[in-house]
Amino acid sequence: MVYILPLLFFVTAALYASVGFGGGSTYNAVLILSGADFRIVPIIALACNILVVTGNTIRYAMTGNLDWRALLPALALSVPLAWLGGRVPVSEFVFSALLGITLLLTGLSMLFQRRWKRPANAPATSRALVLMPVGAATGFLAGLVGIGGGIFLA
């Protein structure tokens, strides 16, 4: 299984990047199925996720479609809290439970979500007041389980 991991990661990266995501949940699944130690799973998954998302972000920014004023407040807390979440030692049971519950809830929310659109005239300060705590929470959880923040926002 170890020899096929690079191919599986490449396919995962290509498929997820094509739709603007990083693939953290699939990296987690592949690593767990390969028998990797649960303590390194979120680190590897999140690192791979960051690489793919960075490429997506650069391409998106180059086309002029990235709203930096909306993104920066979310990143201000999500990035350091993802690091902090990754530093929290958890047991295999807690890791598996958090990962399972997170994926279940995000999957259900995608199935039953209503299409929300923010008002075009929402002031940047009110957006920042929402995006900073959302970024903090998603960053911390992303660090704990290694799935990245995109799945929470989808």
C-alpha positions in Angstrom: 0.0 0.0 0.0 2.9 2.4 0.8 4.0 2.3 -2.9 0.6 3.3 -4.2 0.2 6.3 -1.8 1.9 8.8 -4.1 -0.4 7.9 -6.9 -3.5 8.0 -4.7 -2.4 11.4 -3.4 -1.7 12.7 -6.9 -5.1 11.6 -8.1 -6.8 13.1 -5.0 -4.9 16.4 -5.5 -5.8 16.6 -9.2 -9.5 15.8 -8.6 -10.0 18.1 -5.7 -8.0 21.0 -7.2 -10.2 20.8 -10.3 -13.2 21.9 -8.2 -11.3 24.3 -5.9 -10.8 22.1 -2.8 -7.7 20.5 -1.3 -8.7 16.9 -0.6 -7.9 16.7 3.2 -10.8 14.3 3.9 -9.6 11.9 1.2 -5.9 12.1 2.3 -7.1 11.2 5.8 -9.1 8.2 4.5 -6.2 7.0 2.3 -3.7 7.3 5.2 -5.9 5.6 7.7 -6.6 2.7 5.3 -2.9 2.4 4.7 -2.3 1.8 8.4 -0.5 5.1 9.1 -0.2 6.1 12.7 -3.2 8.3 13.6 -0.9 10.9 15.1 0.7 11.7 11.8 -2.5 11.5 9.7 -3.7 15.1 10.3 -0.2 16.5 9.8 0.3 14.8 6.4 -3.3 15.4 5.3 -3.2 19.1 6.2 0.2 19.7 4.6 -1.0 18.1 1.3 -4.2 20.1 1.6 -2.3 23.3 2.0 -0.1 22.6 -1.0 -3.1 22.0 -3.3 -5.1 24.9 -1.9 -2.1 27.3 -2.3 -2.0 26.4 -6.0 -5.7 27.0 -6.3 -5.4 30.3 -4.5 -2.6 31.6 -6.7 -4.6 30.7 -9.8 -7.7 32.3 -8.5 -5.9 35.5 -7.5 -4.2 35.7 -10.9 -7.6 35.9 -12.5 -8.7 38.7 -10.2 -11.4 36.7 -8.6 -10.0 36.7 -5.0 -11.5 39.1 -2.5 -8.5 39.7 -0.3 -10.5 42.0 2.0 -12.9 39.1 2.8 -10.2 36.5 2.9 -7.7 38.1 5.2 -9.9 38.4 8.4 -10.6 34.7 8.1 -7.0 33.8 7.6 -5.8 36.0 10.4 -7.0 33.5 13.0 -7.5 30.3 11.1 -3.8 29.8 10.2 -2.4 30.2 13.7 -5.3 28.2 15.2 -4.8 25.4 12.7 -1.2 25.1 13.9 -2.4 25.2 17.5 -5.1 22.5 16.8 -2.4 20.4 15.3 -0.4 20.6 18.4 -3.1 19.4 20.7 -2.5 15.7 21.6 -5.6 13.6 21.2 -6.2 9.9 21.6 -7.0 7.7 18.6 -10.6 7.4 19.7 -11.0 11.2 20.1 -9.3 11.8 16.7 -11.6 9.2 15.0 -14.7 10.5 16.7 -13.9 14.2 15.8 -13.1 13.3 12.2 -16.2 11.2 11.8 -18.5 13.7 13.4 -17.0 16.6 11.4 -17.3 14.8 8.1 -20.9 13.7 8.9 -22.0 17.1 9.9 -20.4 18.9 7.0 -21.8 16.3 4.6 -25.3 16.7 6.0 -25.0 20.5 5.9 -24.0 20.3 2.2 -27.0 18.1 1.5 -29.5 20.4 3.3 -28.1 23.8 2.9 -30.0 26.7 1.5 -28.1 28.8 -0.9 -27.0 31.8 1.2 -25.8 35.0 -0.4 -24.4 37.8 1.5 -25.7 41.3 0.7 -23.6 43.0 -1.8 -23.4 46.1 0.4 -22.3 44.3 3.6 -19.6 46.5 5.2 -16.1 45.0 5.5 -16.0 45.5 9.2 -19.2 43.5 9.8 -17.8 40.7 7.5 -14.6 40.7 9.6 -16.6 40.3 12.8 -18.1 37.2 11.4 -15.1 35.8 9.5 -12.6 36.1 12.3 -14.4 33.7 14.7 -15.5 31.4 11.9 -11.9 31.3 10.7 -10.6 30.6 14.2 -13.1 27.7 14.8 -12.5 26.1 11.4 -8.8 26.6 11.7 -8.6 24.9 15.1 -10.8 22.0 14.0 -8.8 21.7 10.7 -5.6 21.4 12.7 -7.1 18.7 15.0 -8.4 16.5 12.2 -6.4 17.6 9.2 -9.2 18.2 6.7 -8.7 21.9 5.9 -11.2 24.7 6.1 -12.8 24.5 2.7 -15.1 21.7 3.6 -16.6 23.8 6.4 -17.3 26.6 4.1 -18.7 24.6 1.2 
